[in-house]
């Protein structure tokens, strides 16, 4: 009985270890999305996103996995927008607001060994530099730095 329990425990451990290491990130790009033919999505790599409401942008990560879906966590850091205060000498000082850190977690199904994250510029979204960190399963984070202008 003890032998069977030990064998079952070893099998379970090996299965969990194989599952945890079954994702390899092969490449990652950040850019903008545009509509092509019906049902087609065109991706153009760039670090600059036009500051136009409705502009779609995001990332594409190519991976190798045996899993049907992968856990993805996105940590989105918005650079502080500033307010301006006039000084007596005519100088403008920038007073930064606190940074905002938004987090999303979801399961994504790879399509042709790729997963996608997509957003669009909102009507009140401020321009500025951004930093996005994407964690896929237990892999080291993929970091994207870009600017909305």
C-alpha positions as CSV (number, residue, x, y, z in Angstrom):
1,X,0.0,0.0,0.0
2,X,2.8,2.4,0.9
3,X,4.5,1.7,-2.4
4,X,1.4,2.6,-4.4
5,X,0.9,5.8,-2.4
6,X,4.6,6.8,-3.0
7,X,4.2,6.0,-6.7
8,X,1.0,8.0,-7.0
9,X,2.6,11.0,-5.2
10,X,5.6,10.9,-7.5
11,X,3.4,10.7,-10.6
12,X,1.3,13.7,-9.3
13,X,4.5,15.7,-8.6
14,X,6.0,14.9,-12.0
15,X,2.7,15.9,-13.8
16,X,2.5,19.2,-11.9
17,X,6.2,20.0,-12.7
18,X,5.7,19.2,-16.4
19,X,2.6,21.4,-16.5
20,X,4.3,24.3,-14.9
21,X,7.2,24.2,-17.4
22,X,5.2,23.5,-20.5
23,X,5.2,27.1,-21.7
24,X,8.1,28.6,-23.6
25,X,8.0,32.2,-24.8
26,X,9.5,32.4,-28.3
27,X,9.0,36.1,-29.1
28,X,6.9,39.1,-28.2
29,X,6.0,42.4,-29.9
30,X,4.0,45.5,-29.1
31,X,2.2,47.5,-31.7
32,X,-1.1,48.8,-33.2
33,X,-3.9,46.8,-34.7
34,X,-5.8,47.7,-37.9
35,X,-8.7,46.0,-39.7
36,X,-7.8,44.4,-43.0
37,X,-10.1,42.2,-45.0
38,X,-13.3,41.0,-43.2
39,X,-12.3,38.8,-40.3
40,X,-8.6,39.8,-40.6
41,X,-6.6,41.7,-38.1
42,X,-3.4,43.4,-39.1
43,X,-0.7,44.0,-36.5
44,X,2.1,46.6,-37.0
45,X,4.9,46.7,-34.5
46,X,5.6,50.1,-33.0
47,X,6.4,51.7,-29.6
48,X,4.2,54.8,-30.5
49,X,0.4,54.6,-30.3
50,X,-1.5,57.5,-32.0
51,X,-3.5,59.4,-29.4
52,X,-6.8,59.0,-31.3
53,X,-9.9,57.6,-29.7
54,X,-10.7,54.2,-31.1
55,X,-7.1,53.4,-32.0
56,X,-6.5,49.8,-31.2
57,X,-3.1,48.6,-29.8
58,X,-1.6,45.8,-27.8
59,X,0.8,42.9,-27.9
60,X,1.4,39.5,-29.6
61,X,3.4,36.8,-27.8
62,X,4.5,33.7,-29.7
63,X,4.9,30.6,-27.5
64,X,5.3,26.9,-27.5
65,X,3.0,24.9,-25.2
66,X,1.1,21.7,-24.9
67,X,-1.6,23.4,-22.9
68,X,-5.0,24.2,-24.3
69,X,-5.0,27.6,-22.5
70,X,-2.5,29.7,-20.6
71,X,-2.9,32.0,-17.6
72,X,-2.0,35.6,-18.4
73,X,-1.6,38.5,-16.0
74,X,-1.2,42.0,-17.3
75,X,0.1,44.8,-15.0
76,X,-0.4,48.2,-16.7
77,X,1.4,51.2,-15.4
78,X,0.2,54.6,-16.5
79,X,2.8,57.4,-16.3
80,X,1.7,60.2,-14.1
81,X,-0.2,62.9,-15.8
82,X,0.7,66.3,-14.5
83,X,-1.1,69.5,-13.5
84,X,0.6,72.8,-14.2
85,X,1.0,75.6,-11.7
86,X,2.1,79.0,-12.8
87,X,4.9,80.6,-10.6
88,X,5.4,84.3,-10.1
89,X,8.3,84.3,-12.5
90,X,6.2,82.9,-15.3
91,X,7.6,79.4,-14.9
92,X,5.4,76.3,-15.1
93,X,5.9,73.6,-12.6
94,X,4.6,70.1,-13.1
95,X,2.9,68.5,-10.1
96,X,2.5,64.8,-10.9
97,X,-0.5,62.7,-9.9
98,X,-0.1,59.3,-8.5
99,X,0.6,56.5,-10.9
100,X,-2.2,54.0,-11.6
101,X,-1.5,50.3,-11.7
102,X,-4.2,48.2,-13.4
103,X,-4.1,44.4,-13.3
104,X,-6.0,42.0,-15.4
105,X,-5.9,38.2,-15.2
106,X,-7.4,35.8,-17.8
107,X,-7.0,32.5,-19.5
108,X,-6.1,32.8,-23.2
109,X,-6.2,30.1,-25.9
110,X,-3.2,30.1,-28.2
111,X,-4.1,30.5,-31.9
112,X,-1.3,29.3,-34.2
113,X,1.0,29.4,-31.2
114,X,0.2,33.1,-30.5
115,X,-1.7,34.9,-27.8
116,X,-2.9,38.5,-28.1
117,X,-3.8,41.4,-25.7
118,X,-5.7,44.3,-27.2
119,X,-7.1,47.6,-26.0
120,X,-8.2,50.9,-27.6
121,X,-7.6,54.5,-26.8
122,X,-10.5,56.0,-24.9
123,X,-11.9,59.5,-25.3
124,X,-10.4,60.7,-22.1
125,X,-7.2,58.8,-22.1
126,X,-4.2,61.0,-21.5
127,X,-1.1,60.9,-23.7
128,X,2.2,59.8,-22.2
129,X,4.6,57.0,-21.6
130,X,3.4,53.6,-20.4
131,X,4.9,50.4,-19.2
132,X,3.1,47.0,-19.5
133,X,4.2,43.8,-17.9
134,X,2.7,40.6,-19.2
135,X,3.2,37.3,-17.2
136,X,2.4,34.1,-19.0
137,X,2.0,31.1,-16.6
138,X,5.2,31.0,-14.5
139,X,7.5,32.5,-17.1
140,X,9.5,35.7,-16.5
141,X,7.5,38.8,-17.4
142,X,7.6,40.3,-20.9
143,X,7.9,44.1,-20.5
144,X,6.7,46.6,-23.1
145,X,7.4,50.3,-22.9
146,X,5.5,52.5,-25.3
147,X,4.1,56.0,-25.7
148,X,0.7,57.3,-26.5
149,X,1.0,60.6,-28.5
